[in-house]
Amino acid sequence: MYEYELSQLRSDDLIRQAQHDRLVREAVQGRRAARREEARREAESEAHTGRSRRHRFLRTA
């Protein structure tokens, strides 16, 4: 009976650890998504400044 109880405790511990890891992963993914969205908004606002990033004409040698 002792081995069965140890097995159950270990199983419960593994289940709790897996749940914790899932929550951590979801939080990290949420932060990454927020960063990507913020970067997209910044890039979008920079794109409409009316100023071109590239030179229109190449320099002559």
ZIPE-V430774 format. One record per residue. N is the residue number from 1. RES is the residue in one letter. NEAR is the number of other ideal C-beta (glycine too) atoms within 10 Angstrom. Layout:
{{N:RES:NEAR} {N:RES:NEAR}}
This chain:
{{1:M:5} {2:Y:6} {3:E:7} {4:Y:8} {5:E:9} {6:L:10} {7:S:10} {8:Q:10} {9:L:10} {10:R:10} {11:S:10} {12:D:10} {13:D:10} {14:L:10} {15:I:10} {16:R:10} {17:Q:10} {18:A:10} {19:Q:10} {20:H:10} {21:D:10} {22:R:10} {23:L:10} {24:V:10} {25:R:10} {26:E:10} {27:A:10} {28:V:10} {29:Q:10} {30:G:10} {31:R:10} {32:R:10} {33:A:10} {34:A:10} {35:R:10} {36:R:10} {37:E:10} {38:E:10} {39:A:10} {40:R:10} {41:R:10} {42:E:10} {43:A:9} {44:E:9} {45:S:9} {46:E:10} {47:A:9} {48:H:7} {49:T:8} {50:G:5} {51:R:6} {52:S:7} {53:R:7} {54:R:5} {55:H:7} {56:R:5} {57:F:5} {58:L:7} {59:R:5} {60:T:4} {61:A:3}}
